[in-house]
Amino acid sequence: MAKSINYKKSLIERLKNPKEAAAYLNAALEDEDIRIFLVALRDIAEAHGGVSYLAKEADLNRESLYRTLSLQGNPTIINLFLILDVLGLELNIKAAT
């Protein structure tokens, strides 16, 4: 029998790649529930050293960042830009079609 691969570990490994991370976040934005985006952002943070590392690099409070990236989170736009910058990502706006 073939050995199974842990989905979460496989996902975290793929999210280390900036292109994979960007595609993952874009897919999350397509969901009607914006909280899915926050969960996706937390997964990417985990792939890049975890929330503690992200908080340190973005100069944000660790406990506050855990709450921000939870299902109940509500990040400010400034914090979102700080987080994306640390993760090597950027936000782009396009015209709605």
C-alpha positions in Angstrom: 0.0 0.0 0.0 1.3 3.5 -0.9 2.3 5.8 1.9 -0.1 8.7 2.3 1.1 12.2 2.6 -0.1 14.5 5.3 -2.2 17.2 3.6 -1.3 20.0 6.0 2.4 19.3 5.8 2.3 19.2 2.1 0.3 22.4 1.9 2.7 24.2 4.2 5.7 23.0 2.1 4.1 24.3 -1.1 3.2 27.7 0.5 6.9 28.4 0.9 6.9 29.2 -2.8 5.7 32.8 -3.3 3.8 32.0 -6.5 2.0 29.1 -4.7 1.2 31.4 -1.8 -0.1 34.1 -4.1 -2.4 31.6 -5.9 -3.6 30.3 -2.6 -4.5 33.7 -1.3 -6.2 34.6 -4.6 -8.3 31.4 -4.4 -9.2 32.3 -0.8 -10.4 35.7 -2.0 -12.8 34.1 -4.4 -14.8 32.6 -1.5 -17.7 34.7 -0.3 -16.5 34.3 3.3 -13.6 36.7 3.8 -12.5 34.7 6.9 -11.2 32.1 4.5 -8.6 34.7 3.4 -7.4 35.1 7.0 -7.1 31.3 7.4 -5.1 31.2 4.2 -2.9 34.0 5.3 -2.2 32.2 8.6 -1.3 29.0 6.7 1.2 31.1 4.7 2.6 32.6 7.9 3.1 29.1 9.2 5.0 28.1 6.1 7.3 31.1 6.7 8.2 30.5 10.3 5.0 30.9 12.1 3.0 33.7 13.6 5.6 34.5 16.2 8.2 35.0 13.5 5.8 37.0 11.4 4.9 39.3 14.3 8.6 39.9 15.1 9.4 40.7 11.4 6.4 43.0 10.9 6.9 44.6 14.3 3.4 43.6 15.5 2.1 42.2 18.8 2.2 38.4 18.6 -1.1 37.8 20.5 -2.9 40.5 18.5 -1.6 38.9 15.3 -2.9 35.5 16.3 -6.4 37.1 16.8 -6.1 39.0 13.6 -5.4 35.8 11.6 -8.2 33.9 13.3 -11.7 33.3 11.9 -12.9 36.3 14.0 -10.0 38.5 12.9 -10.3 41.9 11.3 -6.9 43.2 10.2 -6.3 46.8 9.4 -5.1 47.6 5.9 -1.8 48.7 7.4 -1.3 45.4 9.2 -2.3 43.5 6.1 0.4 45.3 4.1 3.0 44.7 6.8 2.1 41.0 6.9 2.2 40.7 3.1 5.5 42.5 2.9 7.2 40.1 5.4 5.8 37.2 3.4 7.2 38.6 0.1 3.7 39.2 -1.3 1.9 42.3 -2.5 -1.7 43.3 -3.0 -2.9 44.3 -6.5 -6.2 45.8 -7.5 -7.9 45.2 -10.8 -11.1 46.4 -12.4 -14.1 44.3 -11.8 -15.4 42.6 -14.9 
